[in-house]
């Protein structure tokens, strides 16, 4: 068996790295966004009637 040639697509690897970096940043910010969403649901447009209805 002969040696196989391996081609590395550095542009693709760079894109993958950038995507992973963005995903990590979004996951790190998730708790803060979760609190923002819960606050918006609990008091949409500064009204708390929706959260008290349940």
mmJSON file of the N, C-alpha and C atoms, coordinates in Angstrom:
{"data_MODEL":{"atom_site":{
"group_PDB":["ATOM","ATOM","ATOM","ATOM","ATOM","ATOM","ATOM","ATOM","ATOM","ATOM","ATOM","ATOM","ATOM","ATOM","ATOM","ATOM","ATOM","ATOM","ATOM","ATOM","ATOM","ATOM","ATOM","ATOM","ATOM","ATOM","ATOM","ATOM","ATOM","ATOM","ATOM","ATOM","ATOM","ATOM","ATOM","ATOM","ATOM","ATOM","ATOM","ATOM","ATOM","ATOM","ATOM","ATOM","ATOM","ATOM","ATOM","ATOM","ATOM","ATOM","ATOM","ATOM","ATOM","ATOM","ATOM","ATOM","ATOM","ATOM","ATOM","ATOM","ATOM","ATOM","ATOM","ATOM","ATOM","ATOM","ATOM","ATOM","ATOM","ATOM","ATOM","ATOM","ATOM","ATOM","ATOM","ATOM","ATOM","ATOM","ATOM","ATOM","ATOM","ATOM","ATOM","ATOM","ATOM","ATOM","ATOM","ATOM","ATOM","ATOM","ATOM","ATOM","ATOM","ATOM","ATOM","ATOM","ATOM","ATOM","ATOM","ATOM","ATOM","ATOM","ATOM","ATOM","ATOM","ATOM","ATOM","ATOM","ATOM","ATOM","ATOM","ATOM","ATOM","ATOM","ATOM","ATOM","ATOM","ATOM","ATOM","ATOM","ATOM","ATOM","ATOM","ATOM","ATOM","ATOM","ATOM","ATOM","ATOM","ATOM","ATOM","ATOM","ATOM","ATOM","ATOM","ATOM","ATOM","ATOM","ATOM","ATOM","ATOM","ATOM","ATOM","ATOM","ATOM","ATOM","ATOM","ATOM","ATOM","ATOM","ATOM","ATOM","ATOM","ATOM","ATOM","ATOM","ATOM","ATOM","ATOM","ATOM","ATOM","ATOM"],
"id":[1,2,3,4,5,6,7,8,9,10,11,12,13,14,15,16,17,18,19,20,21,22,23,24,25,26,27,28,29,30,31,32,33,34,35,36,37,38,39,40,41,42,43,44,45,46,47,48,49,50,51,52,53,54,55,56,57,58,59,60,61,62,63,64,65,66,67,68,69,70,71,72,73,74,75,76,77,78,79,80,81,82,83,84,85,86,87,88,89,90,91,92,93,94,95,96,97,98,99,100,101,102,103,104,105,106,107,108,109,110,111,112,113,114,115,116,117,118,119,120,121,122,123,124,125,126,127,128,129,130,131,132,133,134,135,136,137,138,139,140,141,142,143,144,145,146,147,148,149,150,151,152,153,154,155,156,157,158,159,160,161,162],
"type_symbol":["N","C","C","N","C","C","N","C","C","N","C","C","N","C","C","N","C","C","N","C","C","N","C","C","N","C","C","N","C","C","N","C","C","N","C","C","N","C","C","N","C","C","N","C","C","N","C","C","N","C","C","N","C","C","N","C","C","N","C","C","N","C","C","N","C","C","N","C","C","N","C","C","N","C","C","N","C","C","N","C","C","N","C","C","N","C","C","N","C","C","N","C","C","N","C","C","N","C","C","N","C","C","N","C","C","N","C","C","N","C","C","N","C","C","N","C","C","N","C","C","N","C","C","N","C","C","N","C","C","N","C","C","N","C","C","N","C","C","N","C","C","N","C","C","N","C","C","N","C","C","N","C","C","N","C","C","N","C","C","N","C","C"],
"label_atom_id":["N","CA","C","N","CA","C","N","CA","C","N","CA","C","N","CA","C","N","CA","C","N","CA","C","N","CA","C","N","CA","C","N","CA","C","N","CA","C","N","CA","C","N","CA","C","N","CA","C","N","CA","C","N","CA","C","N","CA","C","N","CA","C","N","CA","C","N","CA","C","N","CA","C","N","CA","C","N","CA","C","N","CA","C","N","CA","C","N","CA","C","N","CA","C","N","CA","C","N","CA","C","N","CA","C","N","CA","C","N","CA","C","N","CA","C","N","CA","C","N","CA","C","N","CA","C","N","CA","C","N","CA","C","N","CA","C","N","CA","C","N","CA","C","N","CA","C","N","CA","C","N","CA","C","N","CA","C","N","CA","C","N","CA","C","N","CA","C","N","CA","C","N","CA","C","N","CA","C","N","CA","C","N","CA","C","N","CA","C"],
"label_alt_id":[null,null,null,null,null,null,null,null,null,null,null,null,null,null,null,null,null,null,null,null,null,null,null,null,null,null,null,null,null,null,null,null,null,null,null,null,null,null,null,null,null,null,null,null,null,null,null,null,null,null,null,null,null,null,null,null,null,null,null,null,null,null,null,null,null,null,null,null,null,null,null,null,null,null,null,null,null,null,null,null,null,null,null,null,null,null,null,null,null,null,null,null,null,null,null,null,null,null,null,null,null,null,null,null,null,null,null,null,null,null,null,null,null,null,null,null,null,null,null,null,null,null,null,null,null,null,null,null,null,null,null,null,null,null,null,null,null,null,null,null,null,null,null,null,null,null,null,null,null,null,null,null,null,null,null,null,null,null,null,null,null,null],
"label_comp_id":["UNK","UNK","UNK","UNK","UNK","UNK","UNK","UNK","UNK","UNK","UNK","UNK","UNK","UNK","UNK","UNK","UNK","UNK","UNK","UNK","UNK","UNK","UNK","UNK","UNK","UNK","UNK","UNK","UNK","UNK","UNK","UNK","UNK","UNK","UNK","UNK","UNK","UNK","UNK","UNK","UNK","UNK","UNK","UNK","UNK","UNK","UNK","UNK","UNK","UNK","UNK","UNK","UNK","UNK","UNK","UNK","UNK","UNK","UNK","UNK","UNK","UNK","UNK","UNK","UNK","UNK","UNK","UNK","UNK","UNK","UNK","UNK","UNK","UNK","UNK","UNK","UNK","UNK","UNK","UNK","UNK","UNK","UNK","UNK","UNK","UNK","UNK","UNK","UNK","UNK","UNK","UNK","UNK","UNK","UNK","UNK","UNK","UNK","UNK","UNK","UNK","UNK","UNK","UNK","UNK","UNK","UNK","UNK","UNK","UNK","UNK","UNK","UNK","UNK","UNK","UNK","UNK","UNK","UNK","UNK","UNK","UNK","UNK","UNK","UNK","UNK","UNK","UNK","UNK","UNK","UNK","UNK","UNK","UNK","UNK","UNK","UNK","UNK","UNK","UNK","UNK","UNK","UNK","UNK","UNK","UNK","UNK","UNK","UNK","UNK","UNK","UNK","UNK","UNK","UNK","UNK","UNK","UNK","UNK","UNK","UNK","UNK"],
"label_asym_id":["A","A","A","A","A","A","A","A","A","A","A","A","A","A","A","A","A","A","A","A","A","A","A","A","A","A","A","A","A","A","A","A","A","A","A","A","A","A","A","A","A","A","A","A","A","A","A","A","A","A","A","A","A","A","A","A","A","A","A","A","A","A","A","A","A","A","A","A","A","A","A","A","A","A","A","A","A","A","A","A","A","A","A","A","A","A","A","A","A","A","A","A","A","A","A","A","A","A","A","A","A","A","A","A","A","A","A","A","A","A","A","A","A","A","A","A","A","A","A","A","A","A","A","A","A","A","A","A","A","A","A","A","A","A","A","A","A","A","A","A","A","A","A","A","A","A","A","A","A","A","A","A","A","A","A","A","A","A","A","A","A","A"],
"label_entity_id":["1","1","1","1","1","1","1","1","1","1","1","1","1","1","1","1","1","1","1","1","1","1","1","1","1","1","1","1","1","1","1","1","1","1","1","1","1","1","1","1","1","1","1","1","1","1","1","1","1","1","1","1","1","1","1","1","1","1","1","1","1","1","1","1","1","1","1","1","1","1","1","1","1","1","1","1","1","1","1","1","1","1","1","1","1","1","1","1","1","1","1","1","1","1","1","1","1","1","1","1","1","1","1","1","1","1","1","1","1","1","1","1","1","1","1","1","1","1","1","1","1","1","1","1","1","1","1","1","1","1","1","1","1","1","1","1","1","1","1","1","1","1","1","1","1","1","1","1","1","1","1","1","1","1","1","1","1","1","1","1","1","1"],
"label_seq_id":[1,1,1,2,2,2,3,3,3,4,4,4,5,5,5,6,6,6,7,7,7,8,8,8,9,9,9,10,10,10,11,11,11,12,12,12,13,13,13,14,14,14,15,15,15,16,16,16,17,17,17,18,18,18,19,19,19,20,20,20,21,21,21,22,22,22,23,23,23,24,24,24,25,25,25,26,26,26,27,27,27,28,28,28,29,29,29,30,30,30,31,31,31,32,32,32,33,33,33,34,34,34,35,35,35,36,36,36,37,37,37,38,38,38,39,39,39,40,40,40,41,41,41,42,42,42,43,43,43,44,44,44,45,45,45,46,46,46,47,47,47,48,48,48,49,49,49,50,50,50,51,51,51,52,52,52,53,53,53,54,54,54],
"pdbx_PDB_ins_code":[null,null,null,null,null,null,null,null,null,null,null,null,null,null,null,null,null,null,null,null,null,null,null,null,null,null,null,null,null,null,null,null,null,null,null,null,null,null,null,null,null,null,null,null,null,null,null,null,null,null,null,null,null,null,null,null,null,null,null,null,null,null,null,null,null,null,null,null,null,null,null,null,null,null,null,null,null,null,null,null,null,null,null,null,null,null,null,null,null,null,null,null,null,null,null,null,null,null,null,null,null,null,null,null,null,null,null,null,null,null,null,null,null,null,null,null,null,null,null,null,null,null,null,null,null,null,null,null,null,null,null,null,null,null,null,null,null,null,null,null,null,null,null,null,null,null,null,null,null,null,null,null,null,null,null,null,null,null,null,null,null,null],
"Cartn_x":[0.834,0.0,0.877,0.479,1.212,0.633,1.38,0.929,-0.187,-1.219,-2.329,-2.03,-2.487,-2.338,-3.553,-3.285,-4.353,-4.361,-5.527,-5.679,-6.456,-5.902,-6.558,-7.085,-8.377,-9.031,-9.017,-8.04,-7.875,-9.009,-9.574,-10.717,-11.904,-12.138,-13.219,-12.952,-11.728,-11.388,-11.575,-11.231,-11.425,-12.903,-13.725,-15.175,-15.74,-15.276,-15.738,-15.326,-14.086,-13.611,-14.455,-14.747,-15.557,-16.963,-17.541,-18.875,-18.869,-17.866,-17.769,-17.575,-16.775,-16.557,-17.869,-18.663,-19.951,-20.92,-20.935,-21.808,-21.428,-20.146,-19.689,-20.136,-19.99,-20.403,-21.905,-22.699,-24.147,-24.513,-23.834,-24.117,-23.714,-22.623,-22.2,-23.194,-23.853,-24.824,-26.232,-26.438,-27.779,-28.448,-27.763,-28.453,-29.001,-28.247,-28.718,-29.932,-29.867,-31.005,-32.217,-31.994,-33.082,-33.817,-33.072,-33.682,-34.438,-33.892,-34.572,-35.893,-35.898,-37.124,-38.14,-37.695,-38.614,-39.213,-38.402,-38.916,-39.929,-39.679,-40.609,-41.926,-41.842,-43.061,-43.826,-43.078,-43.71,-44.375,-43.859,-44.419,-44.311,-45.058,-44.977,-45.505,-44.789,-45.148,-45.395,-44.595,-44.658,-45.981,-46.706,-47.951,-47.761,-48.054,-47.841,-49.077,-50.147,-51.383,-51.223,-50.391,-50.205,-49.607,-48.61,-47.993,-48.915,-49.816,-50.751,-51.953,-52.179,-53.352,-53.229,-51.998,-51.787,-51.928],
"Cartn_y":[-1.186,0.0,1.248,2.19,3.435,4.478,5.512,6.6,7.373,7.682,8.474,9.958,10.777,12.22,12.747,13.636,14.261,15.745,16.237,17.653,18.295,19.351,20.067,21.387,21.58,22.811,23.809,24.687,25.625,26.646,26.997,27.914,27.278,25.999,25.284,25.196,24.897,24.825,26.176,27.243,28.587,28.874,28.494,28.688,27.884,26.665,25.817,26.438,26.904,27.546,28.775,29.591,30.788,30.424,29.385,28.937,28.436,27.67,27.144,28.286,29.268,30.425,31.17,31.326,32.007,31.191,29.887,29.022,29.113,29.096,29.186,30.514,31.598,32.913,32.941,32.352,32.325,31.482,30.361,29.517,30.207,30.952,31.683,32.778,33.362,34.425,33.89,32.594,32.015,32.313,32.207,32.498,33.923,34.879,36.264,36.431,35.824,35.923,35.211,34.106,33.371,34.269,35.002,35.92,37.036,37.533,38.575,38.071,36.86,36.277,36.046,35.497,35.257,36.568,37.609,38.92,39.465,39.262,39.753,38.985,37.692,36.891,37.226,37.42,37.722,39.081,40.015,41.371,41.952,41.38,41.93,43.353,44.209,45.621,46.244,45.785,46.3,45.989,44.959,44.545,43.129,42.907,41.627,40.734,41.116,40.343,38.92,38.732,37.409,36.448,36.879,35.989,35.708,36.598,36.396,35.551,35.392,34.67,33.168,32.64,31.201,30.761],
"Cartn_z":[0.0,0.0,0.0,-0.798,-0.875,0.074,0.263,1.133,0.425,1.18,0.644,0.862,-0.067,0.086,0.852,1.758,2.54,2.199,1.845,1.546,2.695,3.238,4.334,3.794,3.956,3.506,4.667,4.683,5.787,5.837,4.704,4.704,5.417,5.157,5.825,7.323,7.709,9.128,9.821,9.137,9.689,9.887,8.908,9.034,10.198,10.363,11.466,12.802,12.889,14.119,14.453,13.443,13.66,14.134,13.551,13.957,15.396,15.755,17.12,18.111,17.758,18.625,18.857,17.802,17.918,18.788,18.613,19.413,20.888,21.186,22.575,23.185,22.442,22.951,23.225,22.332,22.536,23.758,23.95,25.112,26.409,26.375,27.572,27.929,26.931,27.166,27.44,27.315,27.447,28.784,29.927,31.188,31.257,30.749,30.758,29.841,28.662,27.738,28.314,29.035,29.648,30.648,31.454,32.412,31.692,30.595,29.823,29.272,28.747,28.184,29.3,30.419,31.536,32.029,32.067,32.476,31.487,30.212,29.193,29.235,29.505,29.579,30.855,31.94,33.219,33.24,32.479,32.453,31.045,30.09,28.733,28.696,28.061,27.933,29.305,30.299,31.669,32.374,31.941,32.583,33.132,34.395,35.032,35.074,34.411,34.478,33.934,32.936,32.359,33.377,34.126,35.107,36.276,36.589,37.705,37.284,35.989,35.497,35.729,35.802,35.929,37.306],
"occupancy":[1.0,1.0,1.0,1.0,1.0,1.0,1.0,1.0,1.0,1.0,1.0,1.0,1.0,1.0,1.0,1.0,1.0,1.0,1.0,1.0,1.0,1.0,1.0,1.0,1.0,1.0,1.0,1.0,1.0,1.0,1.0,1.0,1.0,1.0,1.0,1.0,1.0,1.0,1.0,1.0,1.0,1.0,1.0,1.0,1.0,1.0,1.0,1.0,1.0,1.0,1.0,1.0,1.0,1.0,1.0,1.0,1.0,1.0,1.0,1.0,1.0,1.0,1.0,1.0,1.0,1.0,1.0,1.0,1.0,1.0,1.0,1.0,1.0,1.0,1.0,1.0,1.0,1.0,1.0,1.0,1.0,1.0,1.0,1.0,1.0,1.0,1.0,1.0,1.0,1.0,1.0,1.0,1.0,1.0,1.0,1.0,1.0,1.0,1.0,1.0,1.0,1.0,1.0,1.0,1.0,1.0,1.0,1.0,1.0,1.0,1.0,1.0,1.0,1.0,1.0,1.0,1.0,1.0,1.0,1.0,1.0,1.0,1.0,1.0,1.0,1.0,1.0,1.0,1.0,1.0,1.0,1.0,1.0,1.0,1.0,1.0,1.0,1.0,1.0,1.0,1.0,1.0,1.0,1.0,1.0,1.0,1.0,1.0,1.0,1.0,1.0,1.0,1.0,1.0,1.0,1.0,1.0,1.0,1.0,1.0,1.0,1.0],
"B_iso_or_equiv":[0.0,0.0,0.0,0.0,0.0,0.0,0.0,0.0,0.0,0.0,0.0,0.0,0.0,0.0,0.0,0.0,0.0,0.0,0.0,0.0,0.0,0.0,0.0,0.0,0.0,0.0,0.0,0.0,0.0,0.0,0.0,0.0,0.0,0.0,0.0,0.0,0.0,0.0,0.0,0.0,0.0,0.0,0.0,0.0,0.0,0.0,0.0,0.0,0.0,0.0,0.0,0.0,0.0,0.0,0.0,0.0,0.0,0.0,0.0,0.0,0.0,0.0,0.0,0.0,0.0,0.0,0.0,0.0,0.0,0.0,0.0,0.0,0.0,0.0,0.0,0.0,0.0,0.0,0.0,0.0,0.0,0.0,0.0,0.0,0.0,0.0,0.0,0.0,0.0,0.0,0.0,0.0,0.0,0.0,0.0,0.0,0.0,0.0,0.0,0.0,0.0,0.0,0.0,0.0,0.0,0.0,0.0,0.0,0.0,0.0,0.0,0.0,0.0,0.0,0.0,0.0,0.0,0.0,0.0,0.0,0.0,0.0,0.0,0.0,0.0,0.0,0.0,0.0,0.0,0.0,0.0,0.0,0.0,0.0,0.0,0.0,0.0,0.0,0.0,0.0,0.0,0.0,0.0,0.0,0.0,0.0,0.0,0.0,0.0,0.0,0.0,0.0,0.0,0.0,0.0,0.0,0.0,0.0,0.0,0.0,0.0,0.0],
"pdbx_formal_charge":[null,null,null,null,null,null,null,null,null,null,null,null,null,null,null,null,null,null,null,null,null,null,null,null,null,null,null,null,null,null,null,null,null,null,null,null,null,null,null,null,null,null,null,null,null,null,null,null,null,null,null,null,null,null,null,null,null,null,null,null,null,null,null,null,null,null,null,null,null,null,null,null,null,null,null,null,null,null,null,null,null,null,null,null,null,null,null,null,null,null,null,null,null,null,null,null,null,null,null,null,null,null,null,null,null,null,null,null,null,null,null,null,null,null,null,null,null,null,null,null,null,null,null,null,null,null,null,null,null,null,null,null,null,null,null,null,null,null,null,null,null,null,null,null,null,null,null,null,null,null,null,null,null,null,null,null,null,null,null,null,null,null],
"auth_seq_id":[1,1,1,2,2,2,3,3,3,4,4,4,5,5,5,6,6,6,7,7,7,8,8,8,9,9,9,10,10,10,11,11,11,12,12,12,13,13,13,14,14,14,15,15,15,16,16,16,17,17,17,18,18,18,19,19,19,20,20,20,21,21,21,22,22,22,23,23,23,24,24,24,25,25,25,26,26,26,27,27,27,28,28,28,29,29,29,30,30,30,31,31,31,32,32,32,33,33,33,34,34,34,35,35,35,36,36,36,37,37,37,38,38,38,39,39,39,40,40,40,41,41,41,42,42,42,43,43,43,44,44,44,45,45,45,46,46,46,47,47,47,48,48,48,49,49,49,50,50,50,51,51,51,52,52,52,53,53,53,54,54,54],
"auth_comp_id":["UNK","UNK","UNK","UNK","UNK","UNK","UNK","UNK","UNK","UNK","UNK","UNK","UNK","UNK","UNK","UNK","UNK","UNK","UNK","UNK","UNK","UNK","UNK","UNK","UNK","UNK","UNK","UNK","UNK","UNK","UNK","UNK","UNK","UNK","UNK","UNK","UNK","UNK","UNK","UNK","UNK","UNK","UNK","UNK","UNK","UNK","UNK","UNK","UNK","UNK","UNK","UNK","UNK","UNK","UNK","UNK","UNK","UNK","UNK","UNK","UNK","UNK","UNK","UNK","UNK","UNK","UNK","UNK","UNK","UNK","UNK","UNK","UNK","UNK","UNK","UNK","UNK","UNK","UNK","UNK","UNK","UNK","UNK","UNK","UNK","UNK","UNK","UNK","UNK","UNK","UNK","UNK","UNK","UNK","UNK","UNK","UNK","UNK","UNK","UNK","UNK","UNK","UNK","UNK","UNK","UNK","UNK","UNK","UNK","UNK","UNK","UNK","UNK","UNK","UNK","UNK","UNK","UNK","UNK","UNK","UNK","UNK","UNK","UNK","UNK","UNK","UNK","UNK","UNK","UNK","UNK","UNK","UNK","UNK","UNK","UNK","UNK","UNK","UNK","UNK","UNK","UNK","UNK","UNK","UNK","UNK","UNK","UNK","UNK","UNK","UNK","UNK","UNK","UNK","UNK","UNK","UNK","UNK","UNK","UNK","UNK","UNK"],
"auth_asym_id":["A","A","A","A","A","A","A","A","A","A","A","A","A","A","A","A","A","A","A","A","A","A","A","A","A","A","A","A","A","A","A","A","A","A","A","A","A","A","A","A","A","A","A","A","A","A","A","A","A","A","A","A","A","A","A","A","A","A","A","A","A","A","A","A","A","A","A","A","A","A","A","A","A","A","A","A","A","A","A","A","A","A","A","A","A","A","A","A","A","A","A","A","A","A","A","A","A","A","A","A","A","A","A","A","A","A","A","A","A","A","A","A","A","A","A","A","A","A","A","A","A","A","A","A","A","A","A","A","A","A","A","A","A","A","A","A","A","A","A","A","A","A","A","A","A","A","A","A","A","A","A","A","A","A","A","A","A","A","A","A","A","A"],
"auth_atom_id":["N","CA","C","N","CA","C","N","CA","C","N","CA","C","N","CA","C","N","CA","C","N","CA","C","N","CA","C","N","CA","C","N","CA","C","N","CA","C","N","CA","C","N","CA","C","N","CA","C","N","CA","C","N","CA","C","N","CA","C","N","CA","C","N","CA","C","N","CA","C","N","CA","C","N","CA","C","N","CA","C","N","CA","C","N","CA","C","N","CA","C","N","CA","C","N","CA","C","N","CA","C","N","CA","C","N","CA","C","N","CA","C","N","CA","C","N","CA","C","N","CA","C","N","CA","C","N","CA","C","N","CA","C","N","CA","C","N","CA","C","N","CA","C","N","CA","C","N","CA","C","N","CA","C","N","CA","C","N","CA","C","N","CA","C","N","CA","C","N","CA","C","N","CA","C","N","CA","C","N","CA","C","N","CA","C","N","CA","C"],
"pdbx_PDB_model_num":[1,1,1,1,1,1,1,1,1,1,1,1,1,1,1,1,1,1,1,1,1,1,1,1,1,1,1,1,1,1,1,1,1,1,1,1,1,1,1,1,1,1,1,1,1,1,1,1,1,1,1,1,1,1,1,1,1,1,1,1,1,1,1,1,1,1,1,1,1,1,1,1,1,1,1,1,1,1,1,1,1,1,1,1,1,1,1,1,1,1,1,1,1,1,1,1,1,1,1,1,1,1,1,1,1,1,1,1,1,1,1,1,1,1,1,1,1,1,1,1,1,1,1,1,1,1,1,1,1,1,1,1,1,1,1,1,1,1,1,1,1,1,1,1,1,1,1,1,1,1,1,1,1,1,1,1,1,1,1,1,1,1]
}}}
